[in-house]
């Protein structure tokens, strides 16, 4: 398994350089953009969502398959939580380039905002309409319900947490700690190891993550409890 993901990569950068995103930022760098995403649940800034999506498009992040899934997960979750702003976000983004419009269409589809997606289809190009049809032809992923099987899914779970601060994605990541002793399945072993590292790193930087881990601990047994204790010890 090749581990190459967006939030996990930039978590390492965040830990190295520290700092927090400014409310007035214009996303001049990928680091600023990612810091804003990772802090969103602490202080949501709906007015900056169009700029953030615009940066994700202009920087080429949404064209990278390794980064697109967690970004779709993040923005679709924000859309689900704050649907009252979606119409303004679409208006502020304007016509834009096709790849940016398709990214927003995918986020709306994932968020099950069918009415808003239908509105975008009204002035969509043939290429965009074909893209939307491909979305409708596939199964809509359920990040919290689908079995964890890839590093991209792990990254998407962190994206959901950063958008909401909810405990459910963190709890699902904790489940993967059971794979840290899967010596006969190297893919699971690697994914479990990355899950443990990401929990430790985020527990250090996000008191909310540490609090969720502490609350999960009494309900866990075996290797998961052992590794979760390690996470909390190392995060102190």
ZIVEN-V443957 format. One record per residue. N is the residue number from 1. RES is the residue in one small letter. PSI is psi as a letter, one per 20 degrees, with the letter a starting at -180 (999 if undefined). D_LAST is the distance of its C-alpha to the last C-alpha in Angstrom with 2 decimals. Layout:
BEGIN
((N & RES & PSI & D_LAST) (N & RES & PSI & D_LAST))
END
This chain:
BEGIN
((1 & x & p & 30.28) (2 & x & o & 29.68) (3 & x & o & 26.29) (4 & x & o & 27.08) (5 & x & r & 25.65) (6 & x & f & 25.14) (7 & x & h & 21.75) (8 & x & h & 20.06) (9 & x & g & 21.90) (10 & x & i & 21.14) (11 & x & g & 17.45) (12 & x & g & 17.49) (13 & x & g & 19.65) (14 & x & g & 17.52) (15 & x & h & 14.47) (16 & x & g & 17.06) (17 & x & h & 18.92) (18 & x & a & 16.82) (19 & x & r & 19.02) (20 & x & q & 20.26) (21 & x & q & 23.66) (22 & x & q & 26.44) (23 & x & h & 28.52) (24 & x & j & 31.62) (25 & x & q & 30.74) (26 & x & j & 33.45) (27 & x & m & 31.27) (28 & x & i & 32.56) (29 & x & r & 30.17) (30 & x & h & 28.32) (31 & x & g & 25.00) (32 & x & g & 25.94) (33 & x & g & 27.10) (34 & x & h & 23.98) (35 & x & h & 21.69) (36 & x & g & 24.04) (37 & x & g & 23.88) (38 & x & h & 20.09) (39 & x & j & 20.08) (40 & x & g & 23.21) (41 & x & h & 21.92) (42 & x & h & 20.50) (43 & x & n & 23.90) (44 & x & p & 26.63) (45 & x & m & 29.39) (46 & x & h & 32.32) (47 & x & h & 34.65) (48 & x & i & 32.85) (49 & x & g & 33.02) (50 & x & g & 36.46) (51 & x & h & 35.33) (52 & x & g & 32.27) (53 & x & g & 34.54) (54 & x & g & 37.03) (55 & x & g & 34.57) (56 & x & h & 33.47) (57 & x & g & 37.19) (58 & x & h & 38.28) (59 & x & i & 35.49) (60 & x & j & 36.46) (61 & x & h & 33.15) (62 & x & i & 34.98) (63 & x & i & 37.41) (64 & x & o & 34.80) (65 & x & h & 34.54) (66 & x & h & 30.96) (67 & x & h & 29.90) (68 & x & g & 32.44) (69 & x & g & 31.07) (70 & x & h & 27.62) (71 & x & g & 29.43) (72 & x & g & 31.98) (73 & x & g & 29.32) (74 & x & g & 27.62) (75 & x & h & 30.89) (76 & x & h & 32.60) (77 & x & g & 29.80) (78 & x & g & 30.10) (79 & x & g & 33.85) (80 & x & h & 33.53) (81 & x & h & 31.50) (82 & x & l & 33.74) (83 & x & h & 37.20) (84 & x & i & 38.95) (85 & x & i & 38.12) (86 & x & g & 39.17) (87 & x & g & 42.81) (88 & x & h & 41.95) (89 & x & g & 39.53) (90 & x & g & 42.36) (91 & x & g & 44.77) (92 & x & h & 42.56) (93 & x & h & 42.04) (94 & x & b & 45.80) (95 & x & g & 47.68) (96 & x & a & 45.37) (97 & x & q & 45.60) (98 & x & g & 46.06) (99 & x & h & 42.75) (100 & x & g & 40.88) (101 & x & h & 43.02) (102 & x & h & 42.48) (103 & x & g & 38.71) (104 & x & h & 39.01) (105 & x & g & 41.45) (106 & x & g & 39.03) (107 & x & g & 36.30) (108 & x & g & 38.89) (109 & x & g & 39.97) (110 & x & h & 36.48) (111 & x & i & 35.99) (112 & x & k & 39.39) (113 & x & m & 40.83) (114 & x & h & 44.24) (115 & x & g & 46.23) (116 & x & h & 44.48) (117 & x & g & 44.78) (118 & x & h & 48.47) (119 & x & g & 48.90) (120 & x & h & 47.56) (121 & x & h & 49.94) (122 & x & h & 52.87) (123 & x & k & 52.86) (124 & x & q & 51.19) (125 & x & r & 52.81) (126 & x & h & 54.07) (127 & x & g & 51.17) (128 & x & h & 48.68) (129 & x & h & 50.58) (130 & x & h & 50.48) (131 & x & g & 46.72) (132 & x & h & 46.37) (133 & x & h & 48.69) (134 & x & h & 46.53) (135 & x & g & 43.59) (136 & x & h & 45.77) (137 & x & i & 46.90) (138 & x & r & 43.45) (139 & x & p & 41.05) (140 & x & p & 38.44) (141 & x & q & 34.94) (142 & x & n & 32.78) (143 & x & g & 29.19) (144 & x & h & 27.76) (145 & x & h & 30.65) (146 & x & q & 31.49) (147 & x & p & 30.13) (148 & x & p & 27.35) (149 & x & i & 29.09) (150 & x & r & 28.28) (151 & x & h & 25.64) (152 & x & h & 27.46) (153 & x & g & 26.94) (154 & x & g & 23.19) (155 & x & h & 23.25) (156 & x & h & 25.46) (157 & x & g & 23.07) (158 & x & h & 20.39) (159 & x & g & 23.32) (160 & x & g & 24.14) (161 & x & g & 20.66) (162 & x & h & 20.72) (163 & x & h & 24.19) (164 & x & h & 23.51) (165 & x & j & 19.97) (166 & x & q & 21.41) (167 & x & h & 19.56) (168 & x & g & 22.35) (169 & x & h & 21.56) (170 & x & g & 17.93) (171 & x & h & 19.41) (172 & x & h & 21.93) (173 & x & h & 19.46) (174 & x & h & 17.75) (175 & x & h & 21.33) (176 & x & i & 21.49) (177 & x & h & 19.05) (178 & x & i & 22.22) (179 & x & i & 23.66) (180 & x & i & 21.31) (181 & x & k & 23.95) (182 & x & m & 26.97) (183 & x & i & 28.54) (184 & x & i & 31.92) (185 & x & n & 30.87) (186 & x & h & 29.36) (187 & x & g & 28.97) (188 & x & h & 26.90) (189 & x & g & 24.89) (190 & x & g & 24.11) (191 & x & g & 23.35) (192 & x & h & 21.02) (193 & x & g & 19.18) (194 & x & h & 18.98) (195 & x & g & 17.81) (196 & x & g & 14.83) (197 & x & g & 14.05) (198 & x & h & 14.58) (199 & x & g & 12.42) (200 & x & g & 9.37) (201 & x & g & 10.52) (202 & x & h & 11.42) (203 & x & h & 8.41) (204 & x & g & 6.78) (205 & x & h & 10.17) (206 & x & o & 11.37) (207 & x & h & 10.18) (208 & x & g & 13.23) (209 & x & g & 12.14) (210 & x & g & 9.03) (211 & x & g & 11.69) (212 & x & g & 14.21) (213 & x & g & 12.34) (214 & x & g & 11.90) (215 & x & h & 15.56) (216 & x & h & 16.67) (217 & x & g & 15.39) (218 & x & h & 18.38) (219 & x & j & 20.81) (220 & x & q & 19.90) (221 & x & r & 21.47) (222 & x & b & 22.01) (223 & x & h & 20.33) (224 & x & g & 18.61) (225 & x & g & 16.89) (226 & x & g & 16.04) (227 & x & h & 14.57) (228 & x & h & 12.71) (229 & x & g & 11.07) (230 & x & g & 10.19) (231 & x & g & 8.86) (232 & x & h & 6.46) (233 & x & g & 5.66) (234 & x & h & 5.54) (235 & x & i & 3.80) (236 & x & 999 & 0.00))
END
